[in-house]
Amino acid sequence: MSDFQAIADRVEIDALRGEFTDAVMMRDRARLASLFTPDGVMRIPEAGVELTGREEIRTGGERLQAQWDFFVQNTHPGIIRIDGDTASGRAYMQEIVSLRNGQQGVNYAVYHDRYRRTPDGWRFAERAYEIRYLDTTPLAGHAPPPPPGE
């Protein structure tokens, strides 16, 4: 692999991780699901979540999202290791959440990723979420009210 190809692969994988966060923040579950391979897997072991395939990822994400009052996810780039048409990596997360049931909190986590090159570009083959720190103290702030008409 040329140095140029390695750089292009890293940029595309990093853009894929950014696209994931944007799809989550914009509540665009169809776009989120499209970022996975057709047999891709999303795992959140601490929550008992394992979603396989784009349709399960889309509908499972909708169920999780329905619980949110608000949610903010910040992604911090981690490592990327490329091996031909597959790769692995980690992305570090900070999230702030307020659920409709009144639970609130801040957490820090790691996504352990496996990526696969497809005809449509790099996609997630697997994303496994590991919580490293969780603070369920009620948040001092709040989300602003939605704009009129929403």
C-alpha positions as semicolon CSV with decimal commas, in nm:
position;residue;x (nm);y (nm);z (nm)
1;M;0,000;0,000;0,000
2;S;0,133;0,343;-0,089
3;D;0,177;0,612;0,172
4;F;-0,091;0,812;-0,010
5;Q;-0,339;0,520;0,018
6;A;-0,264;0,479;0,390
7;I;-0,326;0,850;0,448
8;A;-0,648;0,840;0,243
9;D;-0,771;0,535;0,438
10;R;-0,704;0,703;0,772
11;V;-0,883;1,021;0,665
12;E;-1,183;0,822;0,542
13;I;-1,205;0,612;0,862
14;D;-1,178;0,925;1,076
15;A;-1,453;1,087;0,865
16;L;-1,667;0,774;0,918
17;R;-1,636;0,817;1,296
18;G;-1,729;1,186;1,263
19;E;-2,028;1,094;1,046
20;F;-2,143;0,852;1,318
21;T;-2,142;1,126;1,582
22;D;-2,320;1,368;1,349
23;A;-2,589;1,109;1,268
24;V;-2,640;1,043;1,642
25;M;-2,658;1,415;1,728
26;M;-2,896;1,488;1,438
27;R;-3,108;1,182;1,527
28;D;-3,066;1,046;1,175
29;R;-3,093;0,673;1,239
30;A;-3,118;0,575;0,871
31;R;-2,787;0,750;0,801
32;L;-2,637;0,596;1,114
33;A;-2,734;0,245;1,001
34;S;-2,587;0,310;0,654
35;L;-2,245;0,359;0,814
36;F;-2,233;-0,013;0,900
37;T;-2,169;-0,308;0,672
38;P;-2,490;-0,505;0,597
39;D;-2,387;-0,757;0,867
40;G;-2,241;-0,494;1,100
41;V;-2,283;-0,517;1,476
42;M;-2,336;-0,246;1,740
43;R;-2,274;-0,357;2,099
44;I;-2,332;-0,178;2,428
45;P;-2,269;-0,460;2,680
46;E;-2,342;-0,252;2,994
47;A;-2,693;-0,182;2,857
48;G;-2,752;-0,535;2,723
49;V;-2,765;-0,401;2,366
50;E;-2,648;-0,604;2,066
51;L;-2,783;-0,498;1,728
52;T;-2,689;-0,692;1,413
53;G;-2,749;-0,563;1,061
54;R;-2,854;-0,221;0,941
55;E;-3,226;-0,262;1,013
56;E;-3,170;-0,369;1,376
57;I;-2,920;-0,085;1,420
58;R;-3,174;0,165;1,283
59;T;-3,474;0,042;1,486
60;G;-3,269;-0,025;1,800
61;G;-3,128;0,324;1,777
62;E;-3,479;0,466;1,747
63;R;-3,583;0,282;2,066
64;L;-3,281;0,415;2,254
65;Q;-3,327;0,767;2,117
66;A;-3,693;0,772;2,223
67;Q;-3,570;0,766;2,584
68;W;-3,368;1,088;2,548
69;D;-3,474;1,431;2,656
70;F;-3,137;1,547;2,522
71;F;-2,806;1,389;2,436
72;V;-2,468;1,537;2,346
73;Q;-2,187;1,314;2,217
74;N;-1,829;1,432;2,166
75;T;-1,585;1,208;1,983
76;H;-1,212;1,225;2,039
77;P;-0,999;1,045;1,780
78;G;-0,810;0,736;1,883
79;I;-0,589;0,492;1,701
80;I;-0,647;0,338;1,359
81;R;-0,464;0,022;1,247
82;I;-0,511;-0,068;0,879
83;D;-0,456;-0,416;0,740
84;G;-0,550;-0,416;0,373
85;D;-0,930;-0,398;0,340
86;T;-0,991;-0,428;0,714
87;A;-0,889;-0,207;1,003
88;S;-0,938;-0,169;1,375
89;G;-0,937;0,131;1,600
90;R;-1,067;0,312;1,903
91;A;-1,255;0,637;1,948
92;Y;-1,295;0,805;2,286
93;M;-1,630;0,949;2,387
94;Q;-1,765;1,204;2,630
95;E;-2,143;1,216;2,656
96;I;-2,400;1,417;2,845
97;V;-2,750;1,275;2,864
98;S;-3,086;1,353;3,016
99;L;-3,345;1,078;2,985
100;R;-3,720;1,129;2,982
101;N;-3,746;0,916;3,299
102;G;-3,547;1,183;3,487
103;Q;-3,209;1,008;3,490
104;Q;-2,916;1,229;3,395
105;G;-2,545;1,195;3,372
106;V;-2,207;1,233;3,215
107;N;-1,997;0,945;3,094
108;Y;-1,666;0,875;2,929
109;A;-1,635;0,569;2,708
110;V;-1,435;0,396;2,438
111;Y;-1,566;0,259;2,109
112;H;-1,366;-0,048;2,007
113;D;-1,411;-0,058;1,630
114;R;-1,358;-0,294;1,341
115;Y;-1,383;-0,140;0,994
116;R;-1,417;-0,293;0,648
117;R;-1,352;-0,138;0,308
118;T;-1,663;-0,171;0,087
119;P;-1,750;-0,048;-0,264
120;D;-1,913;0,250;-0,084
121;G;-1,603;0,324;0,125
122;W;-1,505;0,227;0,477
123;R;-1,787;0,108;0,705
124;F;-1,815;-0,019;1,059
125;A;-1,811;-0,398;1,080
126;E;-1,843;-0,371;1,458
127;R;-1,868;-0,098;1,719
128;A;-1,844;-0,210;2,082
129;Y;-1,903;0,055;2,349
130;E;-1,717;0,033;2,681
131;I;-1,807;0,276;2,960
132;R;-1,498;0,389;3,151
133;Y;-1,659;0,646;3,384
134;L;-2,020;0,721;3,470
135;D;-2,151;1,007;3,684
136;T;-2,527;1,003;3,740
137;T;-2,530;1,322;3,947
138;P;-2,813;1,547;3,824
139;L;-2,685;1,794;3,567
140;A;-2,653;2,158;3,665
141;G;-2,761;2,279;3,321
142;H;-3,038;2,193;3,079
143;A;-3,116;2,196;2,711
144;P;-3,286;2,508;2,573
145;P;-3,649;2,471;2,471
146;P;-3,707;2,361;2,110
147;P;-3,760;2,637;1,854
148;P;-4,124;2,728;1,781
149;G;-4,291;2,479;1,548
150;E;-4,079;2,176;1,651
